[in-house]
Amino acid sequence: WPHEDLKTTAYDLLMLTEALINNFPKLYKLFLEKEFTFNNISQPNRNPLLIGRYKVPGTDGLKTGHTNESGYGLIGSVVRKDRRITLVINGLNSMRQRGKESKRLIELAFRETYLLRAFQNDDVLGTSNVWLGTKSKIDLMAEKPFKLLVNRSSLRMIKTTLLWNDPVKAPIKIGQKIG
């Protein structure tokens, strides 16, 4: 709600959306409802990505809004082929513009970007020599998955490099950062 002491950024809304999707999946499914009735009052879902003229395949949420201060806005989330794109847009002049621009940006994001998954956690990325250890070599493993959103035209130019000081001095602990 509009209030002089309340300032919420698009980033704040994105963080709240991610928390809702990840921590409350049963509750999140309610955003797919086309209509909700409470106390004999029915309210249609106003998300243009979910229903109507600007419908986008894979949309599963989330919310529209309007205030005089910030205009028409939308938080939308779309899943296609195990890839989720979440959009926070605000400051638009009408419901029509909100629907049209939201659809355009979601489709642009899916068309022009690629989620590069370089490796998963525990993938072996390389081998290092060990100095003064009981083993002469150890596997270097990924601590966590590495994902990067890239524009498709830059995809061929991406290179990965592993850097560490070889040999690694023993003792070496599981989970120790090597490089």
Secondary structure as the mmCIF struct_conf table of DSSP 4:
data_model
#
loop_
_struct_conf.conf_type_id
_struct_conf.id
_struct_conf.beg_label_comp_id
_struct_conf.beg_label_asym_id
_struct_conf.beg_label_seq_id
_struct_conf.end_label_comp_id
_struct_conf.end_label_asym_id
_struct_conf.end_label_seq_id
TURN_TY1_P TURN_TY1_P1 GLU A 4 ASP A 5
HELX_RH_AL_P HELX_RH_AL_P1 ALA A 10 ASN A 23
HELX_RH_AL_P HELX_RH_AL_P2 PRO A 25 TYR A 28
HELX_RH_3T_P HELX_RH_3T_P1 LYS A 29 LEU A 32
BEND BEND1 LYS A 34 LYS A 34
STRN STRN1 GLU A 35 PHE A 38
TURN_TY1_P TURN_TY1_P2 ASN A 39 ASN A 40
STRN STRN2 ILE A 41 PRO A 44
TURN_TY1_P TURN_TY1_P3 PRO A 48 LEU A 50
BEND BEND2 ILE A 51 GLY A 52
TURN_TY1_P TURN_TY1_P4 ARG A 53 TYR A 54
TURN_TY1_P TURN_TY1_P5 PRO A 57 GLY A 58
STRN STRN3 THR A 59 THR A 67
TURN_TY1_P TURN_TY1_P6 ASN A 68 SER A 70
STRN STRN4 GLY A 71 ARG A 80
TURN_TY1_P TURN_TY1_P7 LYS A 81 ASP A 82
STRN STRN5 ARG A 83 LEU A 92
BEND BEND3 ASN A 93 SER A 94
HELX_RH_AL_P HELX_RH_AL_P3 MET A 95 GLU A 112
STRN STRN6 THR A 113 PHE A 119
TURN_TY1_P TURN_TY1_P8 ASN A 121 ASP A 122
STRN STRN7 VAL A 124 TRP A 131
BEND BEND4 LEU A 132 SER A 136
STRN STRN8 LYS A 137 MET A 141
BEND BEND5 GLU A 143 LYS A 144
STRN STRN9 PHE A 146 ASN A 151
HELX_RH_3T_P HELX_RH_3T_P2 ARG A 152 MET A 157
BEND BEND6 ASP A 166 PRO A 167
STRN STRN10 VAL A 168 LYS A 169
BEND BEND7 ALA A 170 ALA A 170
HELX_LH_PP_P HELX_LH_PP_P1 PRO A 171 PRO A 171
TURN_TY1_P TURN_TY1_P9 ILE A 174 GLY A 175
#
